[in-house]
Amino acid sequence: MTLTREGQSTTIDFLLSADNQTLARLESFSLTHDPVFSISVEDGRCVGNAQAKVTVVDFDDLECPVCSRVHHMLFPALLDRYKDRVRFVYKDNPLVQIHPWALRAAVDANCLAAQSGEVYWKYIDYIHGHGQEDQRRGTQRGQELLPCWTALAARRPW
């Protein structure tokens, strides 16, 4: 399968079961070079100095309680301590097998990011602070996110 976005194409290989009931994604990794250098940081959302020599890549699941703790404890402390010598790159990694709501949250976050980086980070902060509650409360989540949506609406060109 070939996916194209903004003029860039990516080919993804899949395996299909003989009964046409199961689809498996296939990824290969070369063991001849350090895989850390093959992680693209250009497509992630950045916090900190984009020119910093140190880059921390966070594969984030917006429903994961551990990711939430990292978001609220580690990143502010490291940014405060190292200031412009470090940057953090957030990449979506919703683990839908154990966190089915995380994919929807990632899609919402990326829609916000396309409109406003500031609103995106407010949403990420909010979800990591209240995500577990929001899954249980359902529609009340929309009311609490109203300030984010209002800020986004104010930026619309139409």
Backbone as JSON, one array per atom type, in Angstrom:
{
  "sequence": "MTLTREGQSTTIDFLLSADNQTLARLESFSLTHDPVFSISVEDGRCVGNAQAKVTVVDFDDLECPVCSRVHHMLFPALLDRYKDRVRFVYKDNPLVQIHPWALRAAVDANCLAAQSGEVYWKYIDYIHGHGQEDQRRGTQRGQELLPCWTALAARRPW",
  "N": [[0.85, -1.15, 0.0], [0.54, 2.23, -0.78], [0.92, 5.32, 0.7], [0.17, 8.73, 0.39], [1.03, 12.03, 1.19], [1.01, 15.46, 1.22], [2.68, 15.55, -1.04], [4.65, 13.66, -0.48], [5.44, 10.26, -0.53], [4.84, 7.09, 1.0], [5.55, 3.72, 1.25], [3.94, 0.91, 2.51], [4.25, -2.33, 3.64], [2.11, -5.14, 3.79], [0.82, -8.2, 5.12], [-1.54, -10.6, 4.15], [-3.89, -12.79, 5.42], [-4.64, -16.22, 4.45], [-7.38, -16.68, 4.58], [-8.42, -14.19, 4.23], [-9.08, -12.65, 6.47], [-7.4, -11.5, 8.27], [-5.02, -8.93, 8.65], [-1.67, -8.05, 8.57], [0.88, -5.86, 9.53], [4.04, -5.25, 8.19], [7.31, -4.71, 9.2], [10.69, -3.92, 8.72], [13.97, -3.94, 10.08], [17.21, -2.79, 9.83], [20.07, -4.35, 11.03], [22.58, -3.51, 10.78], [23.24, -0.91, 11.31], [22.99, 1.76, 13.74], [19.83, 1.96, 15.07], [18.71, 4.23, 16.22], [19.4, 6.45, 14.79], [17.8, 6.39, 12.6], [15.33, 7.32, 13.21], [12.91, 9.52, 12.38], [12.71, 12.91, 13.1], [11.54, 15.04, 12.06], [8.83, 15.01, 11.53], [7.51, 15.25, 13.9], [6.06, 16.97, 16.77], [7.59, 19.73, 18.27], [9.2, 20.78, 21.29], [11.1, 23.19, 22.89], [14.48, 24.14, 22.0], [14.93, 24.09, 18.62], [17.38, 23.79, 17.4], [18.98, 22.48, 19.17], [21.61, 20.36, 20.45], [20.98, 18.04, 21.7], [18.39, 15.74, 21.44], [15.35, 14.56, 22.56], [13.19, 11.99, 21.98], [9.83, 11.42, 22.27], [7.62, 8.86, 22.28], [4.41, 8.99, 22.28], [1.45, 8.07, 24.0], [-1.69, 9.04, 24.42], [-3.48, 8.04, 26.25], [-2.13, 6.61, 28.07], [-1.13, 6.06, 31.37], [1.52, 6.13, 32.33], [2.86, 7.58, 30.35], [1.59, 9.99, 30.76], [2.53, 10.71, 33.32], [5.26, 11.03, 32.72], [5.09, 13.15, 30.93], [4.2, 15.25, 32.62], [6.12, 15.36, 34.66], [8.85, 14.77, 33.87], [9.49, 16.25, 31.43], [9.0, 19.11, 31.96], [10.87, 19.47, 34.05], [13.35, 18.8, 32.87], [13.46, 20.67, 30.75], [13.53, 23.0, 32.24], [15.93, 22.68, 33.61], [17.9, 22.28, 31.55], [17.33, 24.12, 29.64], [17.79, 25.83, 26.65], [19.4, 23.86, 25.58], [18.33, 21.46, 24.91], [15.88, 19.61, 23.09], [12.54, 18.43, 22.76], [10.81, 15.96, 21.02], [7.67, 15.11, 20.12], [5.96, 12.21, 19.23], [3.27, 10.48, 17.85], [2.02, 7.53, 19.3], [-0.21, 5.67, 19.65], [-1.34, 3.02, 21.55], [-3.41, 0.99, 20.61], [-4.38, -1.55, 21.2], [-4.43, -1.81, 23.94], [-5.21, 0.68, 24.78], [-7.78, 1.92, 23.6], [-8.97, 4.44, 23.22], [-6.91, 6.18, 22.76], [-6.12, 6.52, 20.09], [-8.14, 8.1, 18.95], [-7.76, 10.41, 20.47], [-5.19, 11.14, 19.59], [-5.68, 11.69, 16.89], [-7.43, 13.87, 17.18], [-5.63, 15.65, 18.42], [-3.74, 16.07, 16.37], [-5.32, 17.29, 14.44], [-5.83, 19.69, 15.74], [-3.2, 20.63, 15.92], [-2.62, 21.18, 13.27], [-3.91, 23.54, 12.95], [-3.14, 25.25, 15.06], [-0.29, 25.53, 16.94], [-0.06, 26.32, 19.61], [-2.61, 25.8, 20.72], [-2.63, 23.06, 20.33], [-0.62, 22.19, 22.18], [-1.83, 22.96, 24.57], [-4.02, 21.25, 24.56], [-2.71, 18.73, 24.64], [-1.48, 18.96, 27.18], [-3.8, 19.14, 28.75], [-5.12, 16.66, 28.2], [-3.21, 14.83, 29.14], [-3.36, 15.49, 31.77], [-5.99, 14.95, 32.5], [-6.95, 12.78, 31.1], [-7.59, 10.05, 31.84], [-9.86, 10.41, 33.42], [-11.55, 11.61, 31.55], [-12.17, 9.62, 29.7], [-13.98, 8.09, 31.12], [-16.01, 9.9, 31.63], [-16.95, 10.76, 29.2], [-18.99, 12.69, 27.18], [-18.84, 15.02, 28.68], [-16.26, 15.83, 28.55], [-15.95, 17.42, 26.26], [-17.09, 19.86, 27.02], [-15.28, 20.76, 28.94], [-13.07, 21.12, 27.39], [-13.73, 23.3, 25.97], [-12.49, 25.93, 26.18], [-10.09, 25.49, 24.68], [-11.13, 24.86, 22.13], [-12.45, 27.25, 21.62], [-10.33, 29.06, 21.51], [-9.06, 28.06, 19.25], [-11.06, 28.51, 17.31], [-11.05, 31.28, 17.21], [-8.8, 31.77, 15.74], [-9.37, 31.1, 13.14], [-9.41, 31.78, 9.63], [-11.77, 32.33, 8.28]],
  "CA": [[0.0, 0.0, 0.0], [1.3, 3.48, -0.83], [0.23, 6.47, 1.27], [0.76, 9.99, -0.07], [0.6, 13.21, 1.94], [1.79, 16.66, 0.93], [3.68, 15.26, -2.06], [5.57, 12.61, -0.07], [4.82, 8.93, -0.54], [5.4, 6.06, 1.84], [5.01, 2.4, 0.94], [3.84, 0.06, 3.69], [3.98, -3.71, 3.26], [1.19, -5.88, 4.63], [0.57, -9.61, 4.83], [-2.96, -10.91, 4.24], [-4.07, -14.22, 5.7], [-5.27, -17.0, 3.37], [-8.84, -16.57, 4.68], [-8.75, -12.77, 4.06], [-9.66, -12.13, 7.7], [-6.37, -10.87, 9.1], [-4.03, -8.12, 7.97], [-0.52, -7.82, 9.45], [1.84, -4.88, 9.01], [5.38, -5.79, 8.18], [8.38, -3.72, 9.31], [12.03, -4.51, 8.81], [14.97, -3.06, 10.68], [18.57, -3.21, 9.54], [20.9, -4.51, 12.22], [23.94, -3.1, 10.44], [23.51, 0.45, 11.79], [22.28, 2.12, 14.96], [18.47, 2.36, 14.68], [18.31, 5.53, 16.76], [19.63, 7.48, 13.79], [16.8, 6.29, 11.54], [14.07, 7.88, 13.7], [12.68, 10.86, 11.83], [12.19, 13.87, 14.08], [10.97, 16.16, 11.31], [7.38, 14.94, 11.48], [6.95, 15.33, 15.26], [5.86, 18.29, 17.36], [8.78, 20.04, 19.07], [9.24, 21.7, 22.42], [12.49, 23.51, 23.16], [15.31, 24.7, 20.94], [14.98, 23.21, 17.45], [18.78, 23.62, 17.01], [19.72, 21.87, 20.28], [22.41, 19.2, 20.1], [20.35, 16.87, 22.32], [16.98, 15.58, 21.11], [14.65, 13.47, 23.22], [12.0, 11.64, 21.21], [8.8, 10.82, 23.12], [6.56, 8.16, 21.58], [3.38, 9.31, 23.25], [0.11, 7.5, 23.96], [-2.44, 10.0, 25.24], [-4.29, 7.34, 27.26], [-1.2, 5.87, 28.91], [-0.83, 6.76, 32.62], [2.96, 6.35, 32.45], [3.16, 8.71, 29.46], [1.08, 11.18, 31.43], [3.49, 11.08, 34.38], [6.48, 11.53, 32.06], [4.75, 14.47, 30.39], [4.08, 16.26, 33.67], [7.26, 15.42, 35.57], [10.17, 14.76, 33.25], [9.75, 17.3, 30.46], [9.21, 20.43, 32.54], [12.1, 19.51, 34.84], [14.5, 18.83, 31.97], [13.49, 21.96, 30.06], [13.94, 24.01, 33.22], [17.35, 22.5, 33.93], [18.8, 22.38, 30.41], [16.87, 25.28, 28.85], [17.85, 25.74, 25.18], [20.35, 22.84, 25.15], [17.61, 20.21, 24.63], [14.54, 19.72, 22.49], [11.72, 17.23, 22.85], [9.98, 15.72, 19.86], [6.54, 14.23, 20.42], [5.46, 11.41, 18.12], [2.1, 9.69, 18.23], [2.19, 6.09, 19.39], [-1.36, 5.13, 20.38], [-1.34, 1.57, 21.69], [-4.86, 0.76, 20.55], [-4.75, -2.84, 21.76], [-4.71, -1.64, 25.37], [-5.75, 2.02, 24.97], [-8.56, 2.19, 22.38], [-9.32, 5.85, 23.12], [-5.7, 6.95, 22.44], [-6.07, 6.85, 18.67], [-9.02, 9.25, 18.75], [-7.09, 11.57, 21.07], [-4.08, 11.52, 18.71], [-6.27, 12.31, 15.71], [-7.88, 15.2, 17.62], [-4.44, 16.49, 18.65], [-3.13, 16.44, 15.1], [-6.21, 18.27, 13.81], [-5.55, 20.96, 16.41], [-1.84, 21.07, 15.56], [-2.66, 21.73, 11.91], [-4.47, 24.89, 13.05], [-2.46, 26.1, 16.04], [0.63, 24.83, 17.84], [-0.37, 26.69, 20.99], [-3.8, 25.05, 21.13], [-2.2, 21.66, 20.38], [0.06, 21.9, 23.44], [-2.83, 23.06, 25.65], [-4.79, 20.01, 24.5], [-1.84, 17.65, 25.14], [-1.38, 19.14, 28.63], [-5.09, 18.81, 29.34], [-5.37, 15.22, 28.1], [-2.32, 14.12, 30.07], [-3.78, 15.78, 33.14], [-7.36, 14.52, 32.76], [-7.34, 11.75, 30.13], [-8.25, 8.88, 32.44], [-11.2, 10.84, 33.83], [-12.34, 11.95, 30.37], [-12.69, 8.41, 29.08], [-15.13, 7.64, 31.89], [-17.08, 10.9, 31.62], [-17.5, 10.88, 27.85], [-19.29, 13.96, 26.54], [-18.47, 16.16, 29.52], [-14.92, 16.23, 28.12], [-16.07, 18.5, 25.3], [-17.35, 21.11, 27.73], [-14.06, 21.19, 29.61], [-12.11, 21.53, 26.36], [-14.28, 24.46, 25.28], [-11.5, 27.02, 26.0], [-9.18, 25.15, 23.57], [-11.87, 25.0, 20.88], [-12.73, 28.67, 21.43], [-9.07, 29.67, 21.07], [-8.86, 27.64, 17.88], [-12.04, 29.18, 16.46], [-10.64, 32.67, 17.08], [-7.7, 31.84, 14.79], [-9.85, 30.74, 11.79], [-9.39, 32.91, 8.69], [-13.09, 32.58, 7.69]],
  "C": [[0.91, 1.23, 0.0], [0.42, 4.61, -0.3], [0.94, 7.73, 0.81], [0.15, 11.14, 0.71], [1.56, 14.34, 1.62], [2.95, 16.36, -0.02], [4.69, 14.19, -1.69], [4.82, 11.29, 0.01], [5.58, 7.98, 0.35], [4.74, 4.74, 1.46], [5.06, 1.55, 2.2], [3.46, -1.34, 3.21], [3.06, -4.37, 4.28], [1.17, -7.33, 4.2], [-0.92, -9.85, 5.04], [-3.1, -12.41, 4.43], [-4.8, -14.9, 4.54], [-6.79, -16.87, 3.38], [-9.33, -15.12, 4.52], [-9.38, -12.13, 5.28], [-8.67, -11.36, 8.56], [-5.36, -10.15, 8.24], [-2.91, -7.84, 8.96], [0.42, -6.83, 8.77], [3.24, -5.44, 9.19], [6.39, -4.65, 8.25], [9.7, -4.45, 9.38], [13.0, -3.46, 9.35], [16.35, -3.63, 10.37], [19.35, -3.28, 10.85], [22.33, -4.07, 11.98], [24.25, -1.67, 10.88], [22.64, 0.74, 13.02], [20.88, 2.63, 14.62], [18.04, 3.72, 15.2], [18.47, 6.63, 15.72], [18.65, 7.41, 12.62], [15.44, 6.8, 12.0], [13.94, 9.29, 13.16], [12.11, 11.76, 12.92], [11.51, 15.04, 13.39], [9.45, 16.18, 11.35], [6.73, 15.0, 12.86], [6.75, 16.77, 15.69], [7.0, 18.55, 18.33], [8.49, 21.01, 20.2], [10.72, 21.94, 22.69], [13.18, 24.04, 21.92], [15.44, 23.72, 19.77], [16.42, 22.94, 17.0], [19.61, 22.94, 18.11], [20.47, 20.63, 19.82], [21.82, 17.91, 20.66], [18.87, 16.86, 21.97], [16.44, 14.36, 21.84], [13.37, 13.22, 22.43], [11.04, 10.89, 22.14], [7.73, 10.19, 22.24], [5.38, 8.12, 22.54], [2.04, 8.62, 22.96], [-0.71, 8.34, 24.93], [-3.37, 9.35, 26.27], [-3.41, 6.63, 28.29], [-0.89, 6.64, 30.2], [0.66, 7.02, 32.82], [3.39, 7.52, 31.57], [2.72, 10.02, 30.09], [2.04, 11.66, 32.52], [4.77, 11.64, 33.8], [6.23, 12.94, 31.55], [4.76, 15.55, 31.47], [5.29, 16.38, 34.58], [8.6, 15.59, 34.85], [10.42, 15.97, 32.34], [9.89, 18.68, 31.08], [10.52, 20.53, 33.32], [13.34, 19.59, 33.94], [14.6, 20.14, 31.2], [13.96, 23.07, 31.0], [15.44, 23.9, 33.5], [18.27, 22.78, 32.74], [18.45, 23.49, 29.43], [16.99, 25.04, 27.35], [18.85, 24.69, 24.68], [19.68, 21.51, 24.8], [16.3, 20.53, 23.92], [13.85, 18.37, 22.65], [10.86, 17.14, 21.6], [8.91, 14.7, 20.26], [6.11, 13.52, 19.15], [4.3, 10.57, 18.64], [2.44, 8.21, 18.24], [1.01, 5.5, 20.17], [-1.36, 3.6, 20.38], [-2.78, 1.09, 21.76], [-5.29, -0.59, 21.11], [-5.1, -2.72, 23.24], [-5.3, -0.27, 25.7], [-6.57, 2.44, 23.75], [-8.91, 3.67, 22.17], [-8.13, 6.7, 22.64], [-5.62, 7.35, 20.97], [-6.94, 8.07, 18.38], [-8.38, 10.52, 19.31], [-5.94, 12.06, 20.2], [-4.59, 12.2, 17.45], [-6.74, 13.73, 16.05], [-6.69, 16.15, 17.78], [-3.82, 16.95, 17.34], [-4.0, 17.41, 14.31], [-5.98, 19.65, 14.43], [-4.19, 21.51, 16.01], [-1.8, 21.69, 14.18], [-3.17, 23.17, 11.93], [-3.65, 25.8, 13.95], [-1.58, 25.26, 16.96], [0.33, 25.1, 19.29], [-1.56, 25.89, 21.52], [-3.47, 23.56, 21.22], [-1.57, 21.35, 21.74], [-0.87, 22.04, 24.63], [-3.66, 21.78, 25.71], [-3.97, 18.84, 25.06], [-1.72, 17.75, 26.66], [-2.67, 18.72, 29.31], [-5.33, 17.3, 29.34], [-4.48, 14.45, 29.06], [-2.7, 14.4, 31.52], [-5.14, 15.19, 33.5], [-7.82, 13.35, 31.9], [-8.07, 10.57, 30.72], [-9.67, 9.22, 32.87], [-12.09, 11.02, 32.61], [-12.91, 10.72, 29.68], [-13.96, 7.96, 29.8], [-16.3, 8.6, 31.78], [-17.68, 11.15, 30.25], [-17.73, 12.31, 27.41], [-18.95, 15.17, 27.39], [-17.09, 16.69, 29.14], [-14.99, 17.42, 27.16], [-16.31, 19.84, 25.96], [-16.09, 21.64, 28.39], [-12.99, 21.63, 28.61], [-12.58, 22.77, 25.6], [-13.29, 25.61, 25.16], [-10.51, 26.74, 24.86], [-9.88, 25.36, 22.24], [-12.16, 26.47, 20.58], [-11.48, 29.39, 20.92], [-8.79, 29.3, 19.62], [-9.8, 28.38, 16.93], [-11.64, 30.64, 16.22], [-9.53, 32.84, 16.04], [-8.13, 31.53, 13.36], [-9.83, 31.96, 10.88], [-10.76, 33.2, 8.1], [-14.07, 33.11, 8.67]]
}
